Protein backbone atom coordinates (compact mmCIF):
# COMPACT_ATOMS: atom_id res chain seq x y z
CA UNK A 1 0.00 0.00 0.00
CA UNK A 2 2.83 2.40 0.88
CA UNK A 3 4.54 1.77 -2.46
CA UNK A 4 1.36 2.71 -4.32
CA UNK A 5 1.12 6.02 -2.44
CA UNK A 6 4.76 6.80 -3.20
CA UNK A 7 4.26 5.95 -6.88
CA UNK A 8 1.20 8.21 -7.11
CA UNK A 9 3.07 11.08 -5.44
CA UNK A 10 6.05 10.65 -7.76
CA UNK A 11 3.77 10.64 -10.82
CA UNK A 12 1.96 13.76 -9.61
CA UNK A 13 5.28 15.52 -9.05
CA UNK A 14 6.55 14.62 -12.54
CA UNK A 15 3.31 15.85 -14.13
CA UNK A 16 3.56 19.10 -12.17
CA UNK A 17 7.17 19.60 -13.37
CA UNK A 18 6.23 19.00 -17.02
CA UNK A 19 3.26 21.38 -16.89
CA UNK A 20 5.30 24.08 -15.11
CA UNK A 21 8.19 23.86 -17.60
CA UNK A 22 5.83 23.95 -20.60
CA UNK A 23 4.27 27.19 -19.37
CA UNK A 24 7.59 29.05 -19.08
CA UNK A 25 8.68 31.34 -21.90
CA UNK A 26 11.71 30.24 -23.91
CA UNK A 27 14.20 32.41 -25.77
CA UNK A 28 16.69 32.15 -28.58
CA UNK A 29 19.48 34.68 -29.10
CA UNK A 30 19.53 35.72 -32.75
CA UNK A 31 22.23 38.38 -32.87
CA UNK A 32 23.49 41.75 -31.73
CA UNK A 33 24.69 45.00 -33.23
CA UNK A 34 27.32 47.27 -31.73
CA UNK A 35 26.03 50.82 -32.13
CA UNK A 36 28.79 52.67 -30.28
CA UNK A 37 31.23 52.17 -27.42
CA UNK A 38 28.34 52.79 -25.03
CA UNK A 39 25.37 51.11 -26.77
CA UNK A 40 24.53 47.71 -28.23
CA UNK A 41 21.32 46.07 -29.40
CA UNK A 42 20.30 42.47 -28.76
CA UNK A 43 18.04 40.58 -31.17
CA UNK A 44 16.17 37.58 -29.81
CA UNK A 45 13.05 35.48 -30.17
CA UNK A 46 10.57 34.69 -27.41
CA UNK A 47 8.16 31.77 -27.45
CA UNK A 48 5.29 32.29 -25.02
CA UNK A 49 1.58 31.79 -24.53
CA UNK A 50 -0.28 34.60 -26.35
CA UNK A 51 -2.03 35.77 -23.16
CA UNK A 52 1.15 35.92 -21.05
CA UNK A 53 2.97 39.14 -20.25
CA UNK A 54 6.68 38.34 -20.14
CA UNK A 55 9.62 40.32 -18.81
CA UNK A 56 13.12 39.58 -20.14
CA UNK A 57 16.51 40.53 -18.77
CA UNK A 58 19.18 41.13 -21.41
CA UNK A 59 22.88 41.70 -20.71
CA UNK A 60 25.79 43.14 -22.66
CA UNK A 61 29.18 41.46 -22.24
CA UNK A 62 32.70 42.69 -22.95
CA UNK A 63 35.55 40.66 -24.42
CA UNK A 64 36.26 39.10 -21.00
CA UNK A 65 32.59 38.07 -20.62
CA UNK A 66 32.04 40.63 -17.85
CA UNK A 67 28.63 42.28 -17.77
CA UNK A 68 28.92 45.90 -18.93
CA UNK A 69 25.21 46.61 -19.38
CA UNK A 70 21.78 45.28 -18.50
CA UNK A 71 18.25 46.09 -19.59
CA UNK A 72 14.81 44.61 -19.03
CA UNK A 73 11.94 44.68 -21.46
CA UNK A 74 8.29 43.72 -21.13
CA UNK A 75 6.62 41.74 -23.91
CA UNK A 76 2.85 41.74 -23.75
CA UNK A 77 0.48 41.25 -26.67
CA UNK A 78 2.33 41.05 -29.98
CA UNK A 79 0.75 42.03 -33.31
CA UNK A 80 -0.44 38.88 -35.13
CA UNK A 81 1.69 39.62 -38.20
CA UNK A 82 4.83 39.52 -36.00
CA UNK A 83 4.07 36.10 -34.50
CA UNK A 84 4.93 32.73 -36.05
CA UNK A 85 3.22 30.03 -34.01
CA UNK A 86 3.87 31.34 -30.51
CA UNK A 87 7.24 32.92 -31.34
CA UNK A 88 7.97 36.61 -31.93
CA UNK A 89 11.19 38.56 -32.62
CA UNK A 90 12.39 41.45 -30.45
CA UNK A 91 15.21 43.99 -30.27
CA UNK A 92 16.44 45.69 -27.10
CA UNK A 93 18.96 48.51 -26.87
CA UNK A 94 21.35 48.36 -23.92
CA UNK A 95 23.47 51.21 -22.59
CA UNK A 96 26.91 50.03 -21.51
CA UNK A 97 29.59 51.25 -19.13
CA UNK A 98 32.34 50.06 -21.50
CA UNK A 99 32.36 48.69 -25.02
CA UNK A 100 30.44 45.46 -25.34
CA UNK A 101 31.35 42.60 -27.66
CA UNK A 102 28.08 40.67 -27.40
CA UNK A 103 24.61 40.71 -25.92
CA UNK A 104 22.34 37.91 -24.75
CA UNK A 105 19.08 37.16 -22.98
CA UNK A 106 19.70 36.11 -19.39
CA UNK A 107 16.16 35.02 -18.54
CA UNK A 108 12.51 35.65 -19.28
CA UNK A 109 9.69 35.17 -16.81
CA UNK A 110 5.92 35.53 -16.76
CA UNK A 111 4.73 38.67 -14.97
CA UNK A 112 1.79 38.07 -12.65
FIPAFI-223371 format. One record per residue: residue in three letters; x, y, z of N, C-alpha, C, CB in turn. Coordinates in steps of 0.02 Angstrom, whole numbers, padded with zeros to 5 digits, always signed. Last residue first. Glycine has a CB too. Example, Ala and Ser with C-alpha at 12.3 -4.5 7.8 and 13.67 -1.06 7.14 Angstrom:
2
SER+00642-00112+00354+00684-00053+00357+00645+00002+00394+00704-00030+00286
ALA+00660-00284+00390+00615-00225+00390+00660-00165+00390+00565-00224+00452
END
This chain:
112
UNK+00156+01918-00660+00089+01904-00632+00042+01962-00640+00094+01884-00560
UNK+00255+01883-00798+00236+01934-00749+00166+01919-00725+00242+02006-00778
UNK+00365+01753-00831+00296+01776-00838+00282+01825-00781+00244+01716-00837
UNK+00532+01786-00889+00484+01759-00841+00415+01789-00852+00508+01771-00769
UNK+00691+01753-00957+00626+01783-00964+00579+01748-00915+00600+01776-01037
UNK+00866+01788-00949+00808+01751-00927+00745+01790-00944+00812+01736-00851
UNK+00967+01842-01030+00985+01805-00969+00927+01760-00950+01002+01854-00912
UNK+01009+01861-01197+00954+01858-01149+00977+01816-01090+00890+01828-01182
UNK+01156+01957-01241+01117+01895-01238+01060+01902-01187+01163+01836-01219
UNK+01289+02025-01339+01230+02035-01296+01188+01972-01298+01188+02098-01320
UNK+01462+02076-01356+01404+02033-01370+01347+02052-01323+01422+01958-01362
UNK+01551+02171-01325+01567+02130-01383+01511+02082-01401+01630+02091-01370
UNK+01544+02342-01269+01522+02273-01267+01544+02237-01331+01445+02269-01259
UNK+01638+02465-01188+01618+02435-01251+01601+02361-01242+01673+02442-01303
UNK+01558+02510-01032+01617+02503-01075+01594+02470-01140+01674+02460-01040
UNK+01429+02523-00991+01479+02562-00956+01546+02562-00994+01490+02536-00885
UNK+01290+02538-01107+01345+02501-01076+01394+02549-01041+01382+02459-01128
UNK+01119+02513-01142+01173+02560-01129+01227+02523-01091+01148+02624-01090
UNK+01038+02419-01262+01067+02418-01196+01122+02471-01193+01096+02348-01179
UNK+00887+02387-01346+00948+02426-01343+00972+02428-01271+00937+02497-01371
UNK+00815+02242-01414+00822+02285-01355+00888+02322-01360+00818+02243-01289
UNK+00696+02165-01516+00761+02199-01513+00761+02246-01453+00774+02239-01580
UNK+00615+02010-01561+00620+02073-01523+00690+02100-01525+00598+02062-01449
UNK+00491+01901-01632+00559+01928-01631+00559+01996-01597+00588+01934-01703
UNK+00393+01764-01568+00399+01831-01596+00470+01856-01587+00348+01879-01564
UNK+00297+01614-01571+00362+01646-01567+00362+01714-01601+00415+01602-01599
UNK+00195+01530-01588+00193+01567-01525+00258+01608-01517+00184+01519-01466
UNK+00178+01550-01753+00161+01502-01701+00150+01539-01636+00216+01448-01692
UNK+00247+01699-01764+00246+01637-01802+00236+01581-01751+00314+01626-01844
UNK+00200+01868-01762+00203+01805-01725+00201+01747-01774+00146+01800-01674
UNK+00174+01985-01825+00242+01976-01800+00252+01910-01764+00259+02033-01753
UNK+00040+01988-01853+00085+01981-01910+00157+01973-01889+00078+02042-01955
UNK-00018+02010-01724-00022+01944-01757+00026+01935-01815-00092+01932-01781
UNK+00079+02098-01605+00037+02101-01665+00039+02034-01702+00061+02158-01712
UNK+00077+02039-01439+00117+02053-01499+00070+02051-01559+00175+02001-01507
UNK+00056+02086-01272+00024+02063-01333+00066+02085-01393-00049+02090-01339
UNK+00213+02103-01201+00142+02087-01188+00112+02058-01252+00103+02150-01163
UNK+00362+02109-01133+00331+02087-01195+00261+02064-01178+00372+02029-01230
UNK+00477+02222-01067+00414+02186-01057+00384+02171-01124+00365+02227-01013
UNK+00650+02214-01028+00597+02234-01073+00536+02191-01059+00618+02228-01147
UNK+00799+02275-00954+00741+02231-00951+00688+02259-00998+00713+02224-00879
UNK+00977+02272-00968+00912+02305-00979+00858+02252-00972+00909+02339-01050
UNK+01146+02307-00938+01089+02264-00925+01026+02305-00938+01090+02236-00852
UNK+01325+02298-00961+01260+02331-00969+01204+02281-00959+01255+02363-01037
UNK+01434+02223-00942+01446+02295-00946+01382+02334-00958+01496+02311-01002
UNK+01492+02077-00872+01431+02114-00889+01447+02189-00886+01373+02096-00840
UNK+01628+01994-00950+01602+02031-00893+01541+02071-00916+01656+02079-00862
UNK+01694+01931-01053+01630+01904-01031+01604+01935-00966+01635+01829-01022
UNK+01796+02001-01105+01813+01955-01050+01751+01923-01020+01852+01992-00995
UNK+01737+02087-01194+01778+02033-01221+01799+01982-01169+01839+02061-01254
UNK+01574+02112-01113+01635+02135-01147+01676+02075-01170+01677+02181-01101
UNK+01396+02100-01139+01459+02073-01112+01519+02102-01150+01460+01996-01117
UNK+01235+02144-01086+01289+02157-01133+01354+02135-01100+01293+02233-01154
UNK+01080+02057-01058+01144+02085-01036+01192+02095-01094+01175+02041-00983
UNK+00910+02064-01017+00959+02057-01070+01024+02091-01048+00932+02088-01138
UNK+00764+01992-00956+00826+02027-00939+00878+02011-00991+00850+02006-00868
UNK+00592+02010-00991+00656+01979-01007+00713+02024-00985+00661+01965-01082
UNK+00427+01968-00950+00481+02016-00940+00546+01979-00952+00479+02049-00868
UNK+00268+01944-01023+00334+01917-01007+00383+01974-00999+00358+01868-01062
UNK+00105+01898-01011+00148+01957-01012+00215+01933-00985+00119+02018-00971
UNK+00008+01781-01104+00058+01796-01052+00092+01863-01065+00110+01741-01048
UNK-00072+01747-01211-00101+01788-01158-00052+01809-01104-00158+01751-01126
UNK+00008+01664-01293-00014+01730-01317-00042+01776-01262-00067+01721-01370
UNK+00151+01592-01217+00079+01589-01227+00055+01659-01246+00042+01564-01162
UNK+00305+01609-01311+00264+01614-01251+00191+01603-01268+00274+01683-01217
UNK+00465+01632-01362+00408+01588-01372+00369+01587-01307+00430+01516-01394
UNK+00562+01759-01431+00528+01734-01371+00470+01691-01392+00505+01794-01325
UNK+00721+01798-01499+00653+01774-01508+00626+01749-01442+00650+01718-01562
UNK+00825+01944-01517+00809+01879-01490+00736+01862-01506+00821+01877-01415
UNK+00959+02056-01521+00902+02029-01558+00889+01959-01533+00915+02029-01636
UNK+01020+02196-01439+01015+02124-01438+00953+02104-01476+01014+02096-01365
UNK+01133+02331-01468+01066+02304-01470+01071+02228-01469+01027+02329-01533
UNK+01230+02446-01371+01226+02386-01411+01153+02365-01414+01272+02328-01382
UNK+01335+02583-01322+01269+02556-01338+01275+02494-01383+01225+02609-01372
UNK+01460+02639-01311+01417+02640-01252+01346+02613-01265+01412+02710-01225
UNK+01525+02636-01428+01562+02609-01371+01519+02607-01308+01625+02649-01359
UNK+01384+02589-01533+01440+02633-01514+01476+02602-01455+01414+02706-01496
UNK+01320+02475-01581+01302+02541-01607+01357+02591-01594+01236+02565-01575
UNK+01331+02312-01624+01366+02363-01587+01351+02431-01619+01443+02349-01585
UNK+01202+02199-01619+01234+02250-01661+01266+02302-01616+01183+02283-01710
UNK+01165+02023-01620+01174+02087-01586+01207+02135-01635+01217+02080-01521
UNK+01054+01879-01625+01112+01919-01644+01117+01982-01602+01109+01937-01717
UNK+00971+01785-01565+00977+01786-01638+01038+01825-01660+00913+01816-01669
UNK+00935+01676-01433+00974+01734-01455+00984+01730-01530+01043+01737-01418
UNK+00780+01627-01385+00835+01608-01429+00870+01672-01449+00810+01568-01492
UNK+00678+01570-01246+00710+01620-01289+00763+01590-01333+00740+01676-01246
UNK+00518+01532-01174+00585+01512-01195+00612+01565-01242+00585+01442-01230
UNK+00412+01542-01030+00434+01567-01095+00504+01542-01110+00432+01644-01097
UNK+00328+01401-00957+00379+01453-00954+00397+01477-01024+00442+01426-00918
UNK+00244+01293-00972+00213+01359-00968+00265+01416-00968+00171+01364-00907
UNK+00324+01182-00966+00291+01197-01030+00263+01267-01030+00236+01147-01045
UNK+00358+01178-00830+00409+01193-00880+00378+01213-00947+00455+01133-00890
UNK+00232+01141-00774+00265+01204-00755+00317+01224-00807+00298+01197-00687
UNK+00211+01015-00832+00163+01069-00844+00195+01137-00829+00099+01059-00802
UNK+00321+00944-00778+00312+00950-00851+00266+01008-00867+00283+00885-00880
UNK+00297+00953-00638+00358+00980-00668+00350+00992-00743+00417+00933-00656
UNK+00174+00885-00628+00178+00955-00608+00240+00988-00639+00180+00961-00532
UNK+00216+00756-00666+00166+00793-00707+00168+00867-00691+00094+00765-00694
UNK+00302+00729-00558+00328+00731-00627+00279+00769-00672+00339+00659-00654
UNK+00209+00729-00451+00264+00776-00453+00292+00783-00523+00319+00754-00405
UNK+00127+00620-00486+00098+00688-00480+00152+00741-00484+00059+00695-00414
UNK+00221+00516-00477+00189+00532-00541+00159+00602-00540+00134+00481-00557
UNK+00249+00522-00339+00303+00533-00388+00273+00551-00456+00347+00470-00394
UNK+00122+00489-00287+00153+00554-00272+00209+00571-00321+00181+00554-00201
UNK+00109+00358-00336+00060+00410-00356+00090+00480-00343-00006+00402-00316
UNK+00216+00295-00271+00213+00297-00344+00166+00351-00368+00192+00230-00372
UNK+00176+00309-00137+00238+00340-00160+00237+00347-00236+00300+00299-00137
UNK+00060+00230-00140+00056+00301-00122+00118+00338-00147+00048+00309-00045
UNK+00117+00106-00170+00068+00136-00216+00062+00211-00203-00001+00101-00208
UNK+00194+00080-00058+00227+00088-00123+00180+00121-00174+00251+00020-00149
UNK+00097+00062+00041+00142+00120+00044+00176+00134-00022+00193+00110+00098
UNK+00041-00060+00000+00000+00000+00000+00043+00063+00000-00047+00000+00061
END
